[in-house]
């Protein structure tokens, strides 16, 4: 309360004007006049998220437009191409944000908060707001297969026995297929990627470490390879396991360019680690690919805490299937002649369960925030599908957020959902009978 008596507004206004910026206090005051009166101008968490998004956009503007010879994710390839319908002019924009291809897909296990993302061209972001892993077939003497540059790929979601995304990319005699899912490794979740690559010419299959994700740059300051090249440690914290071990691993700093340009180098000195003060280090695990042959590679990234304790055995699909069987037991099912409707309904059910590990979220990554109004609408759909016990557990988390004045407050400072919460409680009482 005492903070309100301090002249923060005067200090902020003076600092802004001294540097030639618009007065933020006056701007917000004028902004409020366009809307009807409310208890709060905007939720604090929403403002915080917007500031983080714009800050990343500023970093993107420096990292991307000056390095368009890098292999960037699909949204950058589309949004920075003037010939593409998704092109966004940049002349008067200081912040470069993904606003045209926000259609990534999450995989995971019911009851676990970890939700790795798969982009529309197969790039995988294992950790929340972290770096990514991409998959290429590089041919030094012909065109390379780079999924993010392809006009189309074949990508589909598999719900049973485990939730997984399969991406099939093909071009110029080369094919690469990636299946991404989350499995259990000693009762801990692990992002597991099965890669199958083939080419009509001699080439290299590359598992590439990328310092960005679906929103833009995500810093990699250092990475190192184990002596047997079976694992790479990123930022001294996360580990990527590779089975079998690659023939070689190459690294590159920001000032040396993208590691893509070093894949075919034969004279590059061997190195087992790299440090980049800019935070744009890249790495590539390289596998020789003989013409007409097929190579299979497993990539595993332990999720959650204490990744160093993860086991190297990743054949735990049965346990993942059992988790989904238990989560989806005794629910409403749809069986109509149109198989597409059946598939869409099954996908919707799995998606709701995945995005409700404890609280209910509207989606993964940037949408992974708890809002009462979103939670009530999604919980109502879950009740209709028969997920009563799961909704009861989630509703029990509502009450610690209730304030002495009776209002429910989420972490975003939302105060206007009491009617929705009470309506859901009535629906739950009707469905459950207590």
C-alpha angles and dihedrals in degrees: 000000000000090000089071090065094057117093095245093139092054092048092048093046092049093047092050095049092045089060095042096255128138114267102261094199093053091044093054091045091053090044091056091057091067092065137055116266115279138174091252130020093221134342111270094229091052091054090047091051092049092051091051091048092051092045090055089047089058090052090047090054090059098039103042112037093050093049106044090143088074121095100253127183121276097265091056093048089054101037096048096047111096090203092057124091088228092059115132116200111235105191096104098023119096092180122064110200133169102252102145107050108037095144106115121145130224128220127192147116129282112265095018120106094209111104116174114202128229117201125219090265098043102266109149126215104191100182129050109271090349141125123295143229121225133186128221143167107217120197114187092199101041141020116310126228106244109168095202089061096049120105090224144000134186108253129166141166122239116201103183140092085356132000108257141155119223120199121189116190123180138173142141095007095312128109130187123183122189126188114192125191142138118252134176121260111185089335093308124108118252129186104234123193124185113200124194117184134178136167138186088223134046106275145139128265107215131199101198128199109216128195095219144060137197090298099045139263119019110181124246108186098171142001134179138190127225117246093257091045091235094123141027123207117212123205089346088283115068129054133209115200118205124199116219101021113249123249090244142350122217129193136200137191125220093257090051092055131237117336087234089081091056100051094094096039113120098180098055111120115248116255134176099199144017138198125204120189091198091058095237101111116151132192137188131201106208127207121183111237117203119213112268094008131110124225125199122202133180121212119189128183116185113225133206124023131340099019090176088072094058118119120236094229111097101173093112101118092125092062091049090050091050091053091053092044090054094045093050098040118128096006130138114275132196122219113174132147091257104082091194091063090049091051094047092050092049090048092050092051093049091047093053092050093046093052093049106064092141109329119029116255129193091225145322130296113359091013092051095108130116117245122168094220093052092044093051094051094046092044090053089056090048090053090052089053093051100255091134100142092049091051091049090055091049095047089053086065091058097071100062085060093057114109127218090259090060098253122128114229124196124200087266092061094252113166106166104078104083092109091051093048093050090048091053091049089054091049091049092050091051094048098041096038095229 
